[in-house]
Amino acid sequence: MHLNTPNQLVDPNTPRTAPEDAPAAPRLRSSDLPDVEADDTPPAPREIDENTPLSSLSPAEIAALTEKMLNESGSSTRTKLIAEITPLVELRAEYLDGAQSVVSQIQWLLEHGYTHFRRAAPVAFSYLDRILHAPDIPVAVARFREVLSANELSLTLAFEDEIYKEFSEQLDTLLKLIEEFGAALTTEDLLSRLLEVSDYVSYYFRLIASAEIRTKPEPYRDFIFDQDVVTFCLSQVEAVDSEADHIQMMALCNALRITLKLATLNSHLRGAVQETDVFTIISPEDAMDKDLPPILLLFRPGHYDILLGPNAKLETRGTMH
């Protein structure tokens, strides 16, 4: 915002005096003033919905949201956040009457061993599951903790009152579970435990991505149109129901220093399908997971699923309680 500069500058420390010909202001006696009744009615609580940016929540609102999550932890809606493993041929069937280029790309994936996927699965689950299957689980957990600790500075700069602490504690609980049980914990066991706190962990990953964009905006600014960086983060990253897109994924990869292999179903592709047509690699220069397989995701506009690789083990439900 630009302010008009007056023709004559005034020293702000000089006392202001009224012009000599200015009329004298009338003086009111206190008895002339109307009585004002004090309004002790507390303001109505703000309604928090899927469009409310997380960074705008007060500590009391965070506590209320936490309680609501706990009360709804057994609801059927949460179990739909991460579906069971599904054959990729089912997804192909959904497109048979639609874009044939998408059918061709799914067929290419099937022919190259990508035969299954999970619908609506968050990145957090993929990341934790990869740690669970790392050759050295304690080392993988320690590296993840190191990266999370490095992100605390940007989180503190981006959000007041350590708002992220309310959500990071649940992720820490899952990491401790992986440390304690190690290889005895199956993917389905991990999924069962994650479903209990998936909202918390997903919110935390949103805040990490938002803090990355807010505090290091240069790599992302050219991809943000008709908005400033803060407004974009409030509406497109922190709002609970906002859909993730490539810019949010890029920010998360940079913040967590992870490698992502993304299969994008393109409805405009023509000709024979090549691997470079299907897959995009997102990997920061300082990625700390180069010794691990990349996180595999399947992208359809506005939506990400987990793609299972050719060597993925199709586990049955775990038995931990």
N, C-alpha and C positions, 0 to 999 in steps of 0.2 A: 504494500500500500504506500502511495506517495502522498506527502503532505505539501500543500502550497506554502511557499516561503514568503513571509511578509516582506514588504519593501524596506521596513525599518526594524532592525533587531532590537529587542528589549532585554535588558539584563534581568534574568529571573530572580536575582537577589534584591532588586530594587522594589521597595514597597509600592503597591499600586494605590493611587489617590484619585478620587472622583473629580471630574471637571468642576470649576467654580460655579458654572451656571446649572449644574445638575440639580434636579429637585431632591429635597431631603426625603429619605425613605421614612415612611410612617413607622412608629414604634408601637408594638402591641404589648398590652399588659398580659401577664399570664392568665388573668381571669377572663380575658377576651378569647382565649384559645379554646377550641372545642375539645370536649373530653374524648379520648381515644381509648377504647376498650382493648385490652391485651388479648390477642388471639392465641390461645394455648393449644389449638388443634394442630396435631402433628401433620406434616405434609403426607399426602398419599404415597404409598410405596410405588416406586417405578416398576413398570411391567417389563420383565426381561424375557425376550423371545429369541428366535434363531438369528435375528438381525442385529442383536446387541453386541457391539465390540467388547471383547473380553477386557481390553485395557481400560474401559470406562467403568468397570465394576468397582464399587467400594468394598472394604473388608467385610461389612455386614452383608452385602449382596453376594459376595463370594461364599460366605458361610451358608447363606440361604440356598445358593445354587448347589453347594456341596451336599447339604442335607437332602435336597430334592433328588440328586443323583443317587444317593444311598437308598432312598425310599423306592426308587424306580429300578434298582439294580436287578430285580428279578423279572422285570417286564419282558414281554415277548418282543417288543420293538428293538431292544438292544441285541437280542440274539440274531437279528437280521442284518446287523452291521457287518458281520463276517460269516459268509455262508460256508457250507461244506464243500469239499473238493468236487468239481463238476467237470465232466468230459468236455473238451473244447468243441466236439462235434455238435453239442447242443447250441453253442453260440453260433456256429456256422448255420445251423438250421434256421435261426432267427433272421438271417440275412439272405436266405435263398431267394426270396421274392423282392429283395431290395438291390442294393449296390453290389454288382457282381465283382467289382474290384476288391471289395472287402472280403467276399467269399474266397477269392483267389489268394489273398494274403493269409486268411485263416488256414486254407488248405496248405499253403507253404509252411506255416508253423507246424501243422500236423505231420507233414512229411519229414520235418526236421526234428521230430521228437518232442515238440511242445504240445502234449496231448491233453493237459488238464489245467484248470485255473480255479481261483476262488473269487466269487463275486463280492464287490463292495468291501474289500479288505483294505485297511489303512496301512500306510508305509510303516508305522510303528511295529505292527505284527511281523511284517517281512523282515525288518531289521532285527528284532528280538529273536525270531526263529533262526536267522542266519547265525547269530551269536551262539544260539543253542547247539548248532551243528558245526561250529568252528573246530578245527583240529585241537586247539588249546583254549578251552572255554574261559579259564581264569584270565588269560592274557587278553582275550577278546573283550571281556567285561571291563577289565582295567583300562583298556584303550577307550572304550565308550565313555566311561566315567571321566576320563581325562578331557575328552572333547566336550562333554556336558559342562564340566567345570570351567572350561575356557569360554563357554557361551554365557556364563553368568554376568560377565562385564557388560555385554551388549544388552542382555535382558534387563539389567539394573538401569542402564542408560535409557532404555526405551519405555520402561514401565515403572510407575511409582509403587511404593509400599510392597515391593517384592511380590507382586501379584502371582508370579510364576511359581512361587514356593508351594502354593495350594495344589498345584497340579503335578509338580515334579516328584513329590513324595510317593505318588502311586507308581510312577515309573521306577523309582528306586526300589520299591517293594518287589516288583517283578524281577529286577536285576538280582536282588538278594535270593529270590527263589531259584533263578538259574544257577547262581553260585552254589547254593546249598545242594541241589539235586543233580545238577550237571546232566550227563547223558541219560540218566534215569528218567528225566523229564521228556515226554514226547511232545511233538508239535501240537497234538490235540490237547494235551494237558495244559500247555502254555496258552493255547487259544481259549480254553475254558476259564483260566484265571484272568486272561486279558479282558474277556467279555465283562467281567465284574467291574472293571475300572477303565473300560475303553474310552469313555467320554473324557476322563481326566487326562489320559495319555495323549489322545488326539488333540485336545486343547493345548497341551504343553508343546506339542510339535508345531501347532499353529503359531504359538507365541515365539518359538525359536525362529521360525521362518520370518515372522513379522519383524522381530528385533534385528535380524540380519539385513533385511531390506531397509529398515529405518536408519540403522547406524552405518551401513555401507551401501548407500544408494546408487553409486555410480554404475555398477554393472547392470542395474535393473531399470534405471531411469528412462532409457530409450524405449523400453517395452511398455511403459505406462503412459497411456494416452488420455488427454482431457482431464487429468487429475494430478494433484501433487502427491508426493510419496506417502505422506501421512494419511490422506484421505483414502488412497488406494489400500493401504494396510488395514484401515478401519473397516472398509466395506468389502474388500475382496480376500482378506487373509484372516482377520480376527473375527469377523461375523460368523457365528456358529454354523450357519447353513450355507455359507459361500462355497462354491465349487473350486477345487484346486485346478490350476492350469500350469503350463510349463514354467512360468516365472516363479510361482510358489515352490514348485519342485526343485528348480535350480537353486533357489535360496536355501532350501532345506539341505540339499546336497552340499552346498558350500559351507553352511554352518556346521553340519555334522561330519563333514569331510568324508562322504560316502560316495560310492560309485553306483549309478543307476543305469540299467539297460532297459530301455523303454520301447516296447512294440506298439506302434501307432497304426491303427486301422484307417487307411486313407481311402475315402470314397472316390477320389479323383485320379487315382493311379491308373495308368494305361500301359499295356504291354506286359511282358513277362516279369514276374516278381523276383527281385533280387534281395539279398539280405540287407543291403543298404537302404532299400525301399521300406523295409519293415522296422529295423532297429535303429535307435538313436542312443548313443552313449553320453551320459552326463557324468563327468568326473572332474572334480577340482584338481589342480596341480598338486596340492598337498594332501590328497586322499590318503587316509590311514588304513584303508581296507583292501589294498591292492593284492594282498595274498589270499583274499577270499573271493568267492564267486560274486558277481554284481547282483544287486537287488533287481529282480525281474518284475516289471509291471506291464500290464496291457492297458492301453489308453484308447478310450472312445470319447468323443467330445463331451467334456464336462464330467468325466467319470474314469476312475482308475480301478483295475482289478489286479490281483496277484496272478502272475503267469508262472506255472511250474515248469522248470527246465527238464531237459531230456533225462537227467540222472536223479530227478526228484523221487523220494520215497513216498508212496501213497499210504500214509499211516492210517490205522483205524483209531477210533476213539480211545483216549488214554484212560487209565484206571486210577489216577491219583485222586484223593479226596482231602 
